[in-house]
Amino acid sequence: MRSMHRIIIVPTLSLITSMLGGVPLHADVPFQELADFGQGGTPTDANADGVISGILFIDDLATPVIWPSATSQPIVLPTDGLEGDASAINSDGLVVGHVRDGDLRMPRLWEGGERIALPDLGEGGSALDVNESGVIVGYVIIKGRITAARWIDRQLELLETPDLGAPGLEKWSVAQSINSSGEVTGTVGLAFESVSAALRWNPSGTAEQVNGGGTLTDGISIDNVGGIVINGLFESETIGRPARLLADGGVELLEIPEDASFVAATAMSRNSIACGYYFTGEGSRLKAAAWPAGVFTPLELPQGKYSATPLGVGVDGVVLGLVTGMDGAITPGFWALDVEDNFMLGSGTSGERGQEIELSAASLRKSGPNVGHSVAFSIDGTMVGRAITGADGVARLSFVVPPDALGDRIELRFTDENGATGVATIDLGTGCVPADLDCDGSVGALDLAAVLAAWGPCSGCAADLDHDGSVGAIDLAAVLAAWGG
């Protein structure tokens, strides 16, 4: 979840010499530039539609922008002439960040190109991330101290922060990242002290420390299954490296190259792709890396460039960041990882007008279900609700069939936060679900036989459950998913 202006805390280490453990290097993923009007910039986040948020340096001012795609010219977001930052963007196109007037940062939301002020306590703050439900996290300033906060329905709420065993001492905290279920991660630390601890907040706002056996830890990003990427000291009191703390309390130290002397994570997508940077010793260049499926993957440092820094990563495997030239010029761009394709499988249903029914759709990839993902259900282009996928990858939503629905069928579309889409139908008054092709009250062998008999091009036939003009694997899967129902 992205910007050079986000608070990414890395412990101050005086004795960085070597790294415990290591992995072999592989071919670097190539760097591709984003359009920047020739003035430089920093991309920070991307949504499922490929829209990228970030900043450009226009006339030496940091200016919040979006790129509608990786090949598009950037679009400047309104700031009333102030500097600013677009830190994150969700699937609905909501962009969050801040504008800055002198030393005062003020949290902001951009919706449909309109800039909207988020409430603070008079001393400013910043919005750092936003999930698919529009819940925003970041921080506000209270009596000069950074304090973790979130905004629900654009209303400010301060998040609980523990005392780190030193009650009465001044502390700071920041909420850095939020997943689709509303879980949050960030950091709490003591003012004027080298003490920090990674935190997880549950959706109700209660905090717990999640150090995973490390010290001086910082919570960077949280994925949709509750895993948190943290930076800190692990297996050594002098060498920093990132780890992924699993929801069940287990700890996975991220793989690192044998010659690395320091490694830090900067972000992680909601489907668990982490990114960060490393260097190999005094005078070495800062290099970029990613961890798809937890595997260390080097990202290209283009020839003639001094450093590469990833700042965010999308669910489609696009790692966003910047490279810096020997002259200090900053070039925005991205590295495109090869990741698993995602797809959706919907289950049709039936119901009477005015009846409450359950809609369901599965968000999947080849290796298994997508857990904790947000799925939007839409009818005629209008979203009727969102639901979160369970352990089986299925999102379920209660829905009342419109009393004035026309015809005998409602077309339903669903889209997950990976951008995968699917279709299904609500049959009105038929008394059986679409997969029950013989309408005998259950899905079984006769329905399977009907699908196999109609296999191939078959526009408009009942066995074409996904309405793509042919009967194939998706229709077969829909029958199997509804088996016995």
C-alpha positions as CSV (number, residue, x, y, z in Angstrom):
1,M,0.0,0.0,0.0
2,R,3.6,4.1,-1.5
3,S,4.9,7.6,-1.4
4,M,8.2,9.2,-0.6
5,H,6.2,11.4,1.7
6,R,4.7,8.5,3.5
7,I,6.2,7.7,6.9
8,I,8.3,4.7,6.4
9,I,10.5,4.3,9.5
10,V,13.7,2.4,9.2
11,P,15.7,1.9,12.5
12,T,19.0,3.8,12.7
13,L,21.7,1.2,12.5
14,S,25.4,2.0,13.1
15,L,26.8,-1.4,12.4
16,I,25.5,-2.6,9.1
17,T,28.2,-5.1,7.9
18,S,26.7,-8.3,6.5
19,M,23.4,-10.1,6.2
20,L,22.4,-13.4,7.7
21,G,21.3,-15.9,5.2
22,G,20.9,-15.3,1.5
23,V,19.4,-16.2,-1.8
24,P,20.8,-16.3,-5.3
25,L,20.1,-13.4,-7.7
26,H,17.9,-13.8,-10.7
27,A,17.5,-11.8,-13.9
28,D,16.4,-8.3,-13.0
29,V,12.8,-7.2,-13.9
30,P,13.1,-4.2,-16.3
31,F,12.2,-0.7,-15.4
32,Q,9.7,1.2,-17.5
33,E,9.3,5.0,-17.3
34,L,6.0,6.9,-16.7
35,A,5.3,10.2,-18.4
36,D,6.4,13.1,-16.2
37,F,6.4,16.3,-18.4
38,G,10.2,16.0,-18.1
39,Q,10.2,17.2,-14.5
40,G,10.4,14.0,-12.5
41,G,8.0,12.4,-10.0
42,T,7.1,9.5,-7.7
43,P,4.3,7.0,-8.3
44,T,2.9,5.6,-5.1
45,D,-0.1,3.3,-5.6
46,A,-2.3,1.7,-8.3
47,N,-5.8,0.3,-8.3
48,A,-7.4,-2.6,-10.2
49,D,-8.1,-0.5,-13.2
50,G,-4.4,0.4,-13.6
51,V,-4.9,4.0,-12.4
52,I,-1.7,5.2,-10.7
53,S,-1.5,7.9,-8.0
54,G,1.6,9.9,-7.0
55,I,3.3,13.2,-7.4
56,L,5.1,15.2,-10.1
57,F,7.6,18.0,-9.5
58,I,6.0,20.8,-11.5
59,D,7.9,24.1,-11.3
60,D,9.8,22.5,-8.4
61,L,6.5,22.0,-6.5
62,A,5.4,18.5,-5.4
63,T,2.0,18.2,-7.1
64,P,-0.5,15.3,-6.7
65,V,-1.4,13.5,-9.9
66,I,-2.9,10.4,-11.3
67,W,-1.9,8.4,-14.4
68,P,-5.0,6.9,-16.0
69,S,-2.7,4.1,-17.2
70,A,0.9,3.2,-17.4
71,T,1.1,4.8,-20.9
72,S,-1.0,7.9,-20.2
73,Q,0.0,11.5,-19.6
74,P,-0.5,12.4,-15.9
75,I,-3.6,14.4,-14.8
76,V,-3.0,17.1,-12.1
77,L,-5.3,16.9,-9.1
78,P,-6.6,20.3,-7.7
79,T,-4.7,21.7,-4.7
80,D,-5.5,25.5,-4.9
81,G,-1.9,26.1,-5.7
82,L,-0.5,24.2,-2.7
83,E,2.1,21.4,-2.8
84,G,0.7,18.0,-2.1
85,D,0.9,14.2,-2.4
86,A,-1.5,11.5,-3.6
87,S,-0.5,8.6,-1.4
88,A,-3.1,5.9,-2.4
89,I,-6.0,5.1,-4.6
90,N,-8.8,2.4,-4.3
91,S,-10.8,0.6,-6.9
92,D,-13.5,3.2,-6.9
93,G,-11.0,5.9,-7.9
94,L,-10.9,7.6,-4.4
95,V,-7.4,9.2,-4.0
96,V,-6.1,10.2,-0.6
97,G,-3.0,12.2,0.5
98,H,-2.4,15.7,1.7
99,V,-1.7,19.3,0.7
100,R,0.9,21.4,2.3
101,D,0.8,25.1,3.2
102,G,4.2,25.9,4.5
103,D,5.0,23.4,7.2
104,L,1.4,22.5,7.7
105,R,0.2,19.3,6.0
106,M,-3.6,18.8,5.8
107,P,-5.3,15.5,5.0
108,R,-7.2,15.4,1.7
109,L,-9.5,13.2,-0.4
110,W,-10.0,13.5,-4.1
111,E,-13.2,12.1,-5.5
112,G,-14.1,12.5,-9.2
113,G,-11.4,15.1,-9.5
114,E,-12.9,17.2,-6.6
115,R,-10.6,18.0,-3.6
116,I,-12.3,17.3,-0.3
117,A,-10.9,18.3,3.1
118,L,-10.7,15.6,5.7
119,P,-11.2,16.8,9.3
120,D,-8.1,17.1,11.6
121,L,-7.6,18.7,15.0
122,G,-6.3,22.0,13.8
123,E,-2.7,21.0,13.5
124,G,-2.9,19.0,10.2
125,G,-2.0,15.5,9.3
126,S,-2.0,13.2,6.3
127,A,-4.1,10.4,4.7
128,L,-1.8,7.5,3.8
129,D,-4.1,4.7,2.6
130,V,-7.7,3.9,1.6
131,N,-9.5,0.6,1.3
132,E,-12.3,-0.6,-1.0
133,S,-15.0,0.5,1.4
134,G,-13.5,4.0,1.5
135,V,-12.1,3.8,5.0
136,I,-9.0,6.1,5.2
137,V,-6.0,5.8,7.6
138,G,-3.1,8.1,8.3
139,Y,-2.3,10.5,11.1
140,V,-3.2,13.8,12.6
141,I,-1.1,16.1,14.8
142,I,-2.0,16.7,18.4
143,K,0.1,19.1,20.4
144,G,2.9,18.6,18.0
145,R,2.8,14.8,18.1
146,I,1.9,12.5,15.3
147,T,-1.1,10.4,16.2
148,A,-2.6,7.4,14.3
149,A,-6.0,8.1,12.9
150,R,-8.7,6.9,10.5
151,W,-11.6,8.4,8.7
152,I,-14.8,6.5,8.4
153,D,-17.5,8.2,6.3
154,R,-15.0,11.1,6.3
155,Q,-15.3,11.5,10.1
156,L,-12.1,11.5,12.1
157,E,-11.4,8.8,14.7
158,L,-8.2,8.6,16.7
159,L,-6.8,5.1,17.0
160,E,-5.7,3.5,20.3
161,T,-2.0,3.3,20.9
162,P,-0.3,1.3,23.7
163,D,2.3,2.8,26.1
164,L,5.3,0.5,25.1
165,G,5.9,-0.2,28.8
166,A,6.6,3.4,29.6
167,P,3.3,5.0,30.7
168,G,3.4,8.8,30.9
169,L,6.1,9.2,28.3
170,E,5.3,11.1,25.2
171,K,4.7,8.9,22.2
172,W,3.9,9.1,18.5
173,S,2.0,6.7,16.3
174,V,1.0,6.4,12.6
175,A,-1.5,4.2,10.8
176,Q,0.2,3.2,7.6
177,S,-1.9,0.7,5.7
178,I,-5.5,-0.8,5.8
179,N,-6.8,-3.9,4.2
180,S,-10.2,-4.7,2.7
181,S,-11.6,-6.0,5.9
182,G,-10.6,-2.9,7.8
183,E,-7.6,-4.2,9.7
184,V,-4.8,-1.6,10.0
185,T,-1.1,-1.7,10.6
186,G,1.4,1.0,11.6
187,T,3.8,1.9,14.3
188,V,4.0,3.4,17.8
189,G,7.2,4.9,19.2
190,L,8.5,7.0,22.1
191,A,9.3,10.6,21.4
192,F,13.1,11.3,21.6
193,E,13.8,7.6,22.1
194,S,15.0,4.8,19.7
195,V,12.0,2.7,20.6
196,S,9.3,1.6,18.2
197,A,6.9,-1.3,17.8
198,A,4.7,-2.5,14.9
199,L,1.0,-2.5,15.6
200,R,-2.1,-4.1,14.2
201,W,-5.5,-2.5,14.8
202,N,-8.6,-4.6,14.4
203,P,-11.7,-3.1,12.6
204,S,-13.0,-1.9,15.9
205,G,-9.8,0.2,16.5
206,T,-8.2,-1.9,19.3
207,A,-4.4,-2.2,19.0
208,E,-2.0,-5.0,19.6
209,Q,1.8,-5.1,19.2
210,V,3.0,-7.5,16.5
211,N,6.8,-7.5,16.8
212,G,7.3,-11.1,15.7
213,G,10.3,-11.5,17.8
214,G,12.1,-8.5,16.4
215,T,13.1,-5.2,18.0
216,L,12.8,-1.6,16.7
217,T,10.0,-2.8,14.4
218,D,7.8,-0.7,12.2
219,G,4.5,-1.8,10.6
220,I,4.6,-1.1,6.9
221,S,1.7,-2.8,5.1
222,I,-1.1,-5.3,5.7
223,D,-2.5,-7.7,3.2
224,N,-6.0,-9.1,2.9
225,V,-5.3,-12.2,5.0
226,G,-4.0,-10.1,7.9
227,G,-0.3,-10.6,7.2
228,I,1.9,-7.6,8.0
229,V,5.2,-6.6,6.4
230,I,7.4,-5.1,9.2
231,N,10.9,-3.8,9.2
232,G,13.2,-4.3,12.2
233,L,16.0,-6.2,13.8
234,F,15.6,-10.0,13.5
235,E,18.2,-12.6,14.5
236,S,20.7,-9.7,15.0
237,E,20.8,-6.5,17.1
238,T,22.7,-4.6,14.3
239,I,21.3,-5.7,11.0
240,G,17.9,-4.6,9.6
241,R,15.7,-6.7,7.4
242,P,12.0,-7.1,6.6
243,A,9.7,-9.9,7.7
244,R,6.1,-10.9,7.1
245,L,4.2,-11.5,10.3
246,L,1.4,-14.0,9.6
247,A,-2.1,-13.6,10.9
248,D,-1.6,-16.7,13.1
249,G,1.5,-15.2,14.7
250,G,4.1,-17.0,12.6
251,V,7.0,-15.0,11.2
252,E,8.6,-15.3,7.7
253,L,11.9,-13.5,7.2
254,L,11.9,-12.3,3.6
255,E,14.6,-13.8,1.4
256,I,17.6,-11.6,0.8
257,P,20.7,-11.7,-1.4
258,E,23.9,-13.0,0.2
259,D,25.8,-9.8,-0.3
260,A,23.2,-7.4,1.1
261,S,24.1,-5.4,4.1
262,F,20.8,-3.7,4.6
263,V,17.2,-4.5,3.4
264,A,13.9,-2.7,4.0
265,A,10.4,-3.2,2.8
266,T,8.4,-0.1,1.7
267,A,5.0,-1.6,0.8
268,M,2.9,-4.7,0.2
269,S,-0.1,-5.2,-2.0
270,R,-3.3,-6.7,-0.5
271,N,-2.5,-10.0,-2.3
272,S,0.8,-10.2,-0.4
273,I,3.4,-8.9,-3.0
274,A,6.0,-7.0,-1.0
275,C,8.6,-4.5,-2.4
276,G,11.6,-2.7,-0.9
277,Y,15.2,-1.8,-1.4
278,Y,18.7,-3.0,-0.4
279,F,22.3,-2.1,-0.7
280,T,25.5,-4.2,-0.4
281,G,27.8,-2.0,1.6
282,E,29.4,1.4,1.9
283,G,29.4,3.3,-1.4
284,S,27.0,0.8,-3.1
285,R,24.0,1.9,-5.0
286,L,20.5,1.6,-3.6
287,K,18.8,-1.3,-5.5
288,A,15.1,-2.3,-5.7
289,A,13.5,-5.7,-5.0
290,A,10.2,-7.4,-4.8
291,W,8.9,-10.5,-3.1
292,P,6.1,-12.2,-5.1
293,A,5.0,-15.3,-3.2
294,G,7.8,-14.4,-0.7
295,V,10.6,-15.0,-3.3
296,F,13.3,-12.3,-3.5
297,T,13.2,-10.8,-7.0
298,P,15.7,-8.1,-8.1
299,L,14.3,-5.1,-10.0
300,E,16.4,-3.4,-12.6
301,L,18.6,-0.4,-11.8
302,P,18.9,1.1,-15.2
303,Q,22.3,1.8,-16.6
304,G,23.6,5.2,-15.7
305,K,21.3,5.5,-12.7
306,Y,22.5,5.8,-9.1
307,S,19.6,4.3,-7.1
308,A,16.1,2.7,-7.5
309,T,13.4,2.9,-4.8
310,P,10.0,1.1,-5.0
311,L,7.2,2.9,-3.2
312,G,4.1,0.8,-3.9
313,V,2.8,-2.3,-5.5
314,G,-0.5,-3.1,-7.2
315,V,-2.4,-6.4,-7.0
316,D,-1.5,-6.9,-10.7
317,G,2.2,-7.2,-9.8
318,V,3.1,-3.7,-11.0
319,V,5.8,-2.3,-8.6
320,L,5.8,1.5,-8.6
321,G,8.8,3.6,-7.8
322,L,11.5,5.9,-9.0
323,V,15.1,5.8,-10.2
324,T,17.6,8.6,-9.5
325,G,20.4,9.7,-11.9
326,M,23.9,10.6,-11.0
327,D,22.8,14.3,-11.2
328,G,19.9,13.8,-8.8
329,A,17.2,13.8,-11.4
330,I,14.2,11.6,-10.4
331,T,12.4,9.5,-13.0
332,P,9.1,7.9,-12.1
333,G,8.3,4.4,-13.4
334,F,7.4,0.8,-12.7
335,W,8.6,-2.8,-12.8
336,A,6.0,-5.3,-14.1
337,L,6.2,-8.7,-12.3
338,D,4.8,-11.9,-13.8
339,V,2.0,-12.9,-11.4
340,E,-0.9,-15.3,-11.4
341,D,-4.0,-14.4,-13.3
342,N,-7.2,-13.9,-11.2
343,F,-10.7,-14.8,-12.3
344,M,-14.2,-14.8,-10.9
345,L,-16.9,-17.4,-10.9
346,G,-20.4,-16.4,-10.0
347,S,-23.3,-18.5,-8.9
348,G,-26.7,-17.6,-10.4
349,T,-29.8,-17.8,-8.2
350,S,-33.5,-17.1,-8.3
351,G,-36.1,-15.2,-6.3
352,E,-39.4,-13.5,-6.3
353,R,-39.7,-9.7,-6.6
354,G,-39.4,-8.1,-3.2
355,Q,-37.7,-11.2,-1.7
356,E,-34.4,-11.1,0.1
357,I,-31.9,-13.5,-1.5
358,E,-28.2,-14.3,-1.2
359,L,-25.8,-13.4,-4.0
360,S,-22.5,-15.1,-4.2
361,A,-19.3,-15.0,-6.3
362,A,-15.9,-16.6,-5.9
363,S,-12.6,-14.7,-6.4
364,L,-9.9,-17.2,-7.5
365,R,-6.5,-17.8,-8.9
366,K,-4.9,-21.0,-10.1
367,S,-3.2,-21.7,-6.8
368,G,-6.4,-21.2,-4.7
369,P,-9.0,-18.8,-3.5
370,N,-8.4,-15.1,-2.8
371,V,-9.3,-14.7,0.9
372,G,-10.3,-11.3,2.4
373,H,-10.9,-9.7,-1.0
374,S,-13.6,-7.1,-1.6
375,V,-16.1,-7.9,-4.3
376,A,-18.5,-5.3,-5.8
377,F,-21.9,-6.6,-7.0
378,S,-23.5,-4.5,-9.8
379,I,-26.8,-4.5,-11.7
380,D,-27.1,-2.4,-14.9
381,G,-23.9,-0.6,-14.0
382,T,-25.0,0.4,-10.5
383,M,-23.2,-1.1,-7.5
384,V,-25.7,-2.7,-5.1
385,G,-23.2,-3.7,-2.5
386,R,-19.8,-5.1,-1.5
387,A,-18.8,-8.2,0.4
388,I,-15.6,-9.8,1.6
389,T,-14.5,-13.3,0.5
390,G,-14.2,-16.0,3.1
391,A,-11.7,-18.8,3.4
392,D,-13.3,-20.5,0.3
393,G,-12.8,-17.3,-1.7
394,V,-16.6,-16.7,-1.9
395,A,-18.2,-13.4,-1.2
396,R,-21.8,-13.5,-0.1
397,L,-24.2,-10.5,-0.1
398,S,-27.8,-10.2,1.0
399,F,-29.9,-8.5,-1.7
400,V,-33.6,-7.7,-2.0
401,V,-34.9,-8.3,-5.5
402,P,-36.4,-5.0,-6.8
403,P,-40.2,-5.2,-6.6
404,D,-40.5,-3.4,-9.9
405,A,-37.9,-5.6,-11.7
406,L,-38.9,-6.1,-15.4
407,G,-38.7,-9.3,-17.4
408,D,-37.9,-12.8,-16.0
409,R,-34.1,-12.3,-15.5
410,I,-31.7,-9.8,-13.9
411,E,-28.2,-9.7,-15.2
412,L,-25.6,-9.5,-12.3
413,R,-22.0,-8.4,-12.6
414,F,-19.3,-8.7,-9.9
415,T,-15.8,-7.4,-9.8
416,D,-13.1,-8.1,-7.3
417,E,-10.3,-5.7,-6.3
418,N,-7.9,-7.5,-8.6
419,G,-10.0,-6.2,-11.5
420,A,-11.4,-9.7,-12.4
421,T,-15.0,-9.7,-13.4
422,G,-17.8,-12.2,-13.9
423,V,-21.5,-12.4,-14.6
424,A,-24.5,-14.4,-13.4
425,T,-28.2,-14.1,-13.4
426,I,-31.1,-13.8,-11.0
427,D,-34.1,-15.7,-12.4
428,L,-37.3,-14.2,-11.3
429,G,-40.1,-16.6,-10.2
430,T,-38.6,-19.7,-11.7
431,G,-38.1,-21.5,-8.4
432,C,-34.8,-23.0,-9.4
433,V,-31.2,-21.7,-9.7
434,P,-29.6,-21.4,-13.2
435,A,-27.3,-24.4,-12.6
436,D,-30.4,-26.5,-11.9
437,L,-31.0,-27.0,-15.6
438,D,-33.8,-29.5,-15.2
439,C,-35.4,-27.5,-12.4
440,D,-35.8,-30.5,-10.1
441,G,-34.8,-28.7,-7.0
442,S,-31.1,-29.8,-6.9
443,V,-28.0,-29.6,-9.1
444,G,-26.8,-33.1,-10.0
445,A,-25.9,-35.6,-12.7
446,L,-28.7,-34.6,-15.1
447,D,-27.6,-31.0,-15.0
448,L,-24.0,-32.0,-15.6
449,A,-25.1,-34.2,-18.5
450,A,-27.0,-31.2,-20.0
451,V,-23.8,-29.1,-19.9
452,L,-21.7,-31.8,-21.5
453,A,-24.3,-32.4,-24.2
454,A,-24.4,-28.6,-25.1
455,W,-20.6,-28.3,-25.0
456,G,-19.2,-25.7,-27.5
457,P,-20.9,-22.8,-29.3
458,C,-24.4,-22.4,-27.9
459,S,-25.6,-18.9,-27.8
460,G,-28.7,-18.4,-25.7
461,C,-29.0,-22.0,-24.5
462,A,-29.8,-22.7,-20.8
463,A,-26.4,-24.4,-20.3
464,D,-24.5,-21.2,-21.2
465,L,-24.5,-20.1,-17.6
466,D,-22.0,-17.3,-18.0
467,H,-23.7,-16.0,-21.2
468,D,-20.5,-15.8,-23.3
469,G,-22.1,-17.5,-26.3
470,S,-20.7,-21.0,-25.7
471,V,-20.8,-23.8,-23.1
472,G,-17.4,-24.5,-21.6
473,A,-15.2,-24.8,-18.6
474,I,-16.7,-21.9,-16.7
475,D,-20.3,-23.3,-17.1
476,L,-19.1,-26.7,-16.0
477,A,-17.4,-25.2,-12.9
478,A,-20.6,-23.3,-12.1
479,V,-22.6,-26.6,-12.1
480,L,-19.9,-28.3,-9.9
481,A,-19.9,-25.3,-7.5
482,A,-23.6,-25.5,-7.0
483,W,-23.7,-29.3,-6.8
484,G,-26.4,-30.7,-4.5
485,G,-28.0,-27.3,-4.0
